[in-house]
């Protein structure tokens, strides 16, 4: 048979669905077009091993935490163990490719730079970070070449062709060694040209809409994947594409970026989900698959990776992530008001200056607690203890670091919000003795730096748990604490924020891990669960 389906597709597409399927079944795959090679079952690189049931495409990188389409936005995807970043590609005046969604960018001084009217060298001088936050000052636009160097072997890329030179783009992908880590998204004319220029070796995708043939439309256009708006995806549609070896990406952005739609497209069989909320999506899906957890999670100063630490949005994010506790710090102003702040001075995390203990609440309440994190949080203030307790009451466990608050005031606050049975208080043993004398129901959490101190600490304070130095953790140490009816909490902050370290302590029976990287701990839990017998109970947690 010599029929070239690609050439005759305008006429073939008028056939009925069953006729198209029959025709395709009779045509050798290499004859489907004179200008393209069908990319069924394209061998994409798997950045996360073992693979999850579905993969995440993060829209423009982690653009809620860093300037979109920049190095730090992509670096955060890598650090969070995500599979894909969706980035936008444009052509400079001298025909280099650079990452930018919009046709122009605005620098720190307010000057507008049109991408196609400036050379790569000129655009490299543009500060695209300062307008997001001072901590990103000097951040540059990222060339596609530099993007490939950053992501090679670490993160796959969905390249959205905004304004590109297609032949050059195909060549750049091939020469970079990124062929298996890229899918090129564009209209059909663009994807056909990429297929031609790469001889079918670069994966392409475009939007599928209701009314298009399934899967004939994608097969005859040489697509490796299709993008489908979340409301349009059904199990039948996904299964049809899968039978043809074509990946299905569900677009769950904007109003579709919510739990009900995530559940729907995952159940339908989506391979990839494009989202602005990767952390919430992965957490939601994990807890649905794994209702019993081998360890509890506390987020250090709230979900400080995704919102300014010790602020209401950071705690709201932690609640949406479904973790067990939020850790927070309380300090006192010069006029006796209580605010959430880790440092003793205002300089580090706010736009204020000086010790908070020497500053009246009228000044503290006017400060920004978010401007240094990012412009979306510029108007966010430090929460008072009362505001925090109101926002979190009955929603999550509280890991109360009593930095500078009298025990009487602490007890009164958590009693008034009915949170005694959901709060652990971290402070010195001396402070905790005073606190328990006020209210014996309050759960004490003293630090434990040396194992030999545990017997006396357990006898004198009878703590609910100890906050153990990570370096003293062992199977025997945890067993000794459990034998005394004491739980073991520990901070994995810094050098121990590794999946391997989490897994080790989980096997030893640790009760709670405190972290700055929730997705890493969740990944460890996912891996732990995958190696348990299907009928095995979760690691027992002391009550």
C-alpha positions in Angstrom: 0.0 0.0 0.0 1.4 3.4 -1.0 -1.2 5.7 0.5 0.3 8.6 2.4 -2.2 9.4 5.1 -0.6 12.8 6.0 -1.0 14.1 2.5 -4.6 12.9 2.2 -5.8 13.7 5.7 -8.1 16.6 4.7 -10.2 14.0 2.8 -9.7 11.1 5.2 -10.8 13.2 8.1 -14.3 13.3 6.6 -14.7 9.5 7.1 -16.5 8.1 10.0 -14.5 7.3 13.2 -14.6 3.5 12.6 -13.5 4.0 9.0 -10.5 6.0 10.1 -9.5 3.4 12.7 -9.8 0.7 10.0 -7.7 2.6 7.6 -5.0 3.3 10.2 -4.8 -0.3 11.2 -4.0 -1.2 7.5 -1.3 1.4 7.0 2.3 0.7 8.0 3.3 3.3 10.5 6.3 4.5 8.5 3.9 5.4 5.6 1.7 7.8 7.6 3.4 10.9 6.0 6.1 12.0 3.7 7.1 14.7 6.2 6.8 13.2 9.6 7.4 10.1 11.7 4.7 9.0 14.1 5.9 9.5 17.6 3.9 6.8 19.4 5.3 5.6 22.7 8.0 8.3 22.7 10.7 7.3 25.2 10.6 10.3 27.5 13.2 10.6 30.2 11.9 9.8 33.8 13.4 12.4 36.2 11.7 10.8 39.2 12.4 7.2 39.9 10.4 5.1 40.6 7.8 7.0 38.6 4.6 8.3 40.1 1.1 7.3 38.8 1.0 10.6 37.0 3.5 13.4 36.4 3.4 17.2 37.0 4.1 20.0 34.5 4.7 23.2 36.5 3.4 26.2 34.7 6.3 28.6 34.0 8.3 26.9 36.7 7.4 27.5 40.4 6.3 31.0 39.5 4.5 31.7 42.8 7.9 31.4 44.6 10.3 32.9 42.0 10.1 35.0 38.9 8.4 32.9 36.2 10.5 31.2 33.5 13.8 32.0 35.4 16.6 29.9 36.7 15.3 29.9 40.4 11.8 29.0 39.2 13.2 25.9 37.5 15.7 25.2 40.3 12.8 25.0 42.7 11.0 22.4 40.5 14.2 20.3 40.6 14.5 20.7 44.4 10.9 19.7 44.9 11.4 16.5 42.8 9.0 17.4 40.1 9.0 15.9 36.6 8.3 18.8 34.2 8.4 22.6 33.9 6.3 24.4 31.2 8.3 27.3 29.8 7.6 29.8 27.0 10.2 30.3 24.2 10.8 33.5 22.2 13.3 34.6 19.6 15.7 37.5 20.2 16.7 40.0 17.5 19.8 38.0 16.7 17.8 34.7 16.5 18.7 33.2 19.9 15.9 31.5 21.9 15.1 32.9 25.3 12.5 32.1 28.0 9.7 34.7 28.3 5.9 34.3 28.3 5.2 37.9 27.2 6.6 39.6 24.1 8.2 42.2 26.4 9.6 42.4 29.9 9.9 45.3 32.3 13.2 45.9 34.2 13.6 47.1 37.8 13.7 50.8 36.6 10.4 50.4 34.7 11.9 50.2 31.2 10.1 47.9 28.7 12.2 45.6 26.6 10.7 44.0 23.5 12.3 40.5 23.2 12.4 40.5 19.4 14.0 44.0 19.2 17.1 43.3 21.3 20.0 40.9 21.1 20.6 38.1 23.6 23.6 40.0 25.0 21.4 43.0 25.6 18.6 41.0 27.2 21.0 39.2 29.5 21.6 42.6 31.2 17.9 43.0 32.1 17.0 42.6 35.8 13.8 40.6 35.8 14.0 39.6 39.5 13.8 42.9 41.5 10.2 43.5 40.6 9.3 40.1 42.1 11.4 40.6 45.3 14.7 42.2 46.4 16.1 38.7 47.0 16.0 38.0 43.3 17.7 41.3 42.3 19.9 40.9 39.3 18.1 37.7 38.1 18.3 37.5 34.3 16.2 36.2 31.5 17.3 32.6 30.8 18.4 31.6 27.3 17.2 28.2 26.1 20.8 27.0 26.0 21.3 27.8 29.6 17.9 26.3 30.5 18.9 23.0 28.8 22.2 23.0 30.8 20.3 23.5 34.1 17.7 20.8 33.4 19.6 18.1 31.6 19.2 14.8 33.5 17.1 16.6 36.1 13.9 18.2 34.8 11.9 17.7 31.6 10.6 20.7 29.6 7.4 21.5 27.9 8.4 24.2 25.4 5.5 26.5 24.5 6.4 28.1 21.1 5.5 31.7 21.4 7.8 33.1 18.8 10.5 30.7 17.6 12.6 29.7 14.5 11.4 26.2 14.2 14.4 24.7 12.3 16.8 26.3 14.8 14.7 25.1 17.7 14.7 21.5 16.5 18.5 21.7 15.9 19.1 23.2 19.4 17.1 20.4 21.1 18.9 17.7 19.2 22.4 19.2 19.7 21.8 19.7 23.4 21.1 16.0 24.1 17.7 17.0 25.4 15.6 15.1 22.9 14.1 12.7 25.4 13.5 15.6 27.9 11.5 17.9 25.7 8.0 18.1 24.3 7.4 21.0 21.9 3.9 22.5 22.2 2.5 24.6 19.3 -0.1 24.7 16.6 -0.2 22.0 14.0 1.8 23.9 11.4 4.6 24.3 14.1 4.5 20.7 15.2 4.6 19.4 11.7 7.7 21.6 11.0 9.4 20.4 14.1 8.7 16.8 13.1 10.1 17.4 9.6 13.2 19.2 10.9 14.0 16.6 13.5 13.0 13.6 11.3 10.5 12.7 14.0 13.1 12.6 16.8 11.7 15.5 18.8 8.3 15.0 20.6 5.5 17.3 19.7 2.0 18.1 21.1 -0.9 20.4 20.6 -4.4 21.0 21.8 -7.0 18.3 21.3 -10.6 19.6 21.3 -13.9 17.7 21.3 -14.9 16.9 17.7 -11.4 15.9 16.7 -10.9 12.2 15.9 -9.5 10.0 18.7 -6.8 9.0 18.2 -6.5 9.3 14.4 -6.1 13.1 14.4 -3.1 12.9 16.7 -1.5 9.8 15.0 -1.7 11.3 11.5 -0.1 14.5 12.8 2.8 12.7 14.3 2.1 13.8 17.9 3.7 12.2 20.9 1.2 13.8 23.3 -2.0 15.9 23.3 -3.1 18.6 25.7 -6.8 18.5 26.7 -8.6 21.0 28.8 -9.6 19.3 32.1 -13.4 19.5 31.7 -13.1 17.7 28.3 -11.1 14.7 29.4 -12.9 11.4 29.9 -11.6 7.9 30.6 -12.6 6.8 27.1 -10.7 9.6 25.4 -7.6 8.9 27.5 -7.8 5.2 26.8 -8.1 5.8 23.1 -4.9 7.9 23.0 -3.1 5.5 25.2 -3.8 2.6 22.9 -2.1 4.5 20.2 0.9 5.2 22.4 0.1 8.9 22.9 0.5 10.7 26.2 -2.4 12.8 27.6 -1.8 16.1 29.4 -4.7 17.6 31.3 -4.6 21.3 31.6 -5.7 22.2 35.1 -4.8 25.9 35.3 -6.8 28.8 36.7 -10.4 27.9 37.7 -9.6 24.2 37.0 -6.7 24.1 39.5 -8.7 22.6 42.3 -9.1 19.3 44.1 -12.3 18.2 42.3 -10.7 18.7 38.8 -7.5 17.0 39.9 -9.4 14.0 41.0 -11.4 13.9 37.8 -8.5 14.0 35.4 -6.4 11.6 37.5 -9.3 9.1 37.5 -9.7 9.6 33.8 -6.1 8.5 33.2 -4.1 11.7 32.5 -0.4 11.1 32.2 0.6 14.7 32.9 -1.2 17.5 34.8 -0.2 21.1 34.1 -0.7 23.2 37.2 0.3 26.2 39.2 -0.1 24.3 42.4 2.1 21.3 42.2 2.7 21.0 46.0 -1.1 21.0 46.7 -1.9 18.6 43.9 0.8 16.1 44.9 -0.1 16.2 48.5 -3.8 15.8 47.9 -3.3 12.8 45.6 -0.8 11.2 48.0 -3.1 11.4 51.0 -6.0 10.0 48.9 -3.9 7.0 48.0 -2.4 6.7 51.5 -4.8 7.5 54.3 -2.5 6.0 57.0 0.8 7.7 57.3 4.0 6.2 58.7 5.1 9.5 60.2 3.6 12.9 61.0 4.9 16.1 59.4 5.4 19.5 60.9 6.2 22.5 58.6 8.8 24.8 60.0 7.4 28.3 60.5 4.5 27.2 58.3 4.9 26.3 54.6 7.7 28.8 54.4 8.8 27.6 51.0 5.5 28.8 49.4 4.7 31.9 51.5 6.5 34.1 54.0 7.4 32.3 57.2 5.2 32.7 60.3 2.4 34.4 58.3 -1.2 33.4 57.9 -0.8 32.4 54.2 2.1 30.1 55.2 -0.2 28.3 57.7 -3.1 28.2 55.3 -0.9 26.6 52.7 0.2 24.0 55.3 -3.4 23.2 56.0 -4.1 22.7 52.3 -1.0 20.4 52.1 -2.7 18.2 54.7 0.3 18.1 57.1 -0.2 17.4 60.8 1.5 20.3 62.5 2.7 23.9 61.9 5.7 25.1 63.9 5.6 28.8 64.8 7.5 31.3 67.0 6.0 33.9 69.3 7.6 37.1 70.6 6.5 40.1 72.7 6.5 43.8 71.8 7.5 46.6 74.1 3.8 47.1 75.1 3.2 43.4 75.8 1.5 42.3 72.6 2.3 38.9 71.0 3.3 38.5 67.4 4.6 35.6 65.3 8.3 36.2 64.5 11.3 33.9 64.7 14.2 36.4 65.1 14.6 38.7 68.0 14.9 41.6 65.6 12.7 42.9 62.9 15.4 43.3 60.3 15.6 39.8 58.9 12.0 39.0 57.8 10.2 42.4 57.8 10.9 45.9 56.5 11.4 47.1 60.1 14.5 47.5 62.2 15.6 46.8 65.7 14.6 44.4 68.5 10.9 43.6 68.6 11.0 43.7 72.4 11.8 47.4 72.1 9.2 48.2 69.5 5.5 49.0 70.3 2.7 47.1 68.6 1.6 50.2 66.7 4.8 50.1 64.8 5.0 46.3 64.4 1.4 46.2 63.0 2.3 48.5 60.2 5.3 46.5 58.9 5.4 44.2 55.9 6.2 40.5 56.7 6.1 39.6 53.0 7.8 42.2 50.8 11.1 40.4 51.1 9.5 37.1 50.0 7.7 38.5 46.9 5.5 41.4 45.7 2.3 39.4 46.0 2.8 39.4 49.7 4.0 43.1 50.0 1.0 44.2 52.0 1.1 41.2 54.3 1.7 42.0 58.0 3.0 40.0 60.9 0.1 38.1 62.5 -0.7 38.5 66.2 -1.0 35.4 68.2 -4.7 35.9 68.3 -5.0 36.2 64.6 -3.0 33.1 64.1 -5.0 31.0 66.6 -8.2 32.2 65.0 -7.0 31.2 61.5 -5.8 27.7 62.6 -8.3 26.8 65.3 -9.4 23.1 65.0 -7.7 22.8 61.6 -4.2 21.6 62.3 -1.8 20.7 65.2 0.2 23.5 66.7 4.0 23.2 67.4 4.3 26.2 69.6 7.9 27.6 69.9 7.5 29.9 72.9 10.4 32.2 72.1 9.3 35.1 74.3 5.9 34.8 75.9 5.0 34.2 79.5 3.7 30.7 80.2 0.5 32.2 81.8 -0.3 34.1 78.6 0.4 31.1 76.4 -1.9 28.8 78.5 -4.7 31.4 78.5 -4.5 31.8 74.7 -4.6 28.1 73.7 -7.3 27.4 76.4 -9.5 30.1 75.0 -9.2 28.6 71.5 -9.8 25.0 72.8 -6.4 23.9 71.3 -4.8 22.3 74.4 -5.1 18.8 72.9 -3.8 19.9 69.5 -0.8 21.9 70.8 2.8 20.9 71.7 4.9 23.5 73.4 8.7 23.7 72.7 10.8 25.4 75.4 13.3 24.6 78.1 12.4 22.0 80.7 12.3 24.8 83.3 9.7 26.8 81.3 7.7 23.7 80.6 7.5 22.8 84.3 6.0 26.2 85.0 3.6 25.8 82.1 2.4 22.3 83.2 1.8 23.7 86.7 -0.7 26.2 85.1 -2.4 23.6 83.0 -1.3 19.9 83.3 -3.1 19.1 80.0 -0.7 21.1 78.0 1.7 18.8 76.1 5.4 19.5 76.7 8.1 19.2 74.1 11.6 19.8 75.5 14.8 19.6 73.5 16.9 16.5 73.8 20.5 16.9 72.7 22.1 13.9 74.4 20.5 10.5 75.0 21.9 10.2 78.5 19.8 13.2 79.5 16.6 11.4 78.6 15.9 9.3 81.8 16.0 12.4 84.1 14.0 14.5 81.6 11.3 11.8 81.3 11.1 11.3 85.1 10.9 15.0 86.0 8.8 16.4 83.2 6.9 13.4 81.8 6.9 15.1 78.4 4.5 14.3 75.6 7.5 14.1 73.2 11.1 15.2 72.9 12.5 17.4 70.1 15.6 15.2 69.6 18.8 16.4 67.8 18.8 14.5 64.5 22.3 13.3 65.1 21.3 11.2 68.2 18.5 9.4 66.4 18.7 5.6 66.1 16.4 2.6 66.4 17.5 2.0 70.0 17.1 5.6 71.0 13.6 5.8 69.6 12.6 2.5 71.1 13.9 3.8 74.5 11.7 6.9 74.3 8.7 4.9 73.2 9.1 2.5 76.1 8.8 5.4 78.4 5.6 6.6 76.6 7.4 9.5 75.0 7.2 10.4 71.3 10.2 11.4 69.2 10.1 14.6 67.1 13.1 15.8 65.2 14.1 18.6 62.8 15.5 17.5 59.5 16.4 21.1 58.7 19.6 21.7 56.7 21.8 18.8 55.8 19.3 16.1 56.7 16.6 17.3 54.3 17.1 14.2 52.2 14.7 11.4 51.2 17.3 8.9 52.4 17.5 10.4 55.8 13.7 10.6 56.2 13.3 6.9 55.2 16.0 5.8 57.6 14.3 7.5 60.6 10.9 6.3 59.4 12.2 2.7 59.5 13.4 3.4 63.1 9.9 4.5 64.1 10.2 8.3 64.4 6.9 10.0 65.2 7.3 13.4 63.6 9.7 15.0 61.1 9.9 18.8 61.0 10.8 20.1 57.6 11.2 23.1 55.2 10.6 20.7 52.3 7.2 19.1 52.5 7.3 17.5 49.1 10.5 15.7 49.9 9.1 14.1 53.0 5.9 13.2 51.1 8.1 11.6 48.5 9.8 9.5 51.2 6.4 8.5 52.5 5.4 7.5 49.0 8.5 5.4 48.6 8.1 3.8 52.0 4.5 2.9 51.3 5.5 1.3 47.9 7.8 -1.1 49.7 5.2 -2.3 52.3 3.1 -5.4 51.9 -0.3 -4.5 50.7 -2.0 -5.7 53.8 0.6 -4.4 56.3 -0.5 -1.8 58.8 1.2 1.6 58.9 4.0 2.0 61.5 2.2 2.4 64.8 2.0 5.9 66.2 1.9 6.4 69.9 -1.3 8.1 71.2 
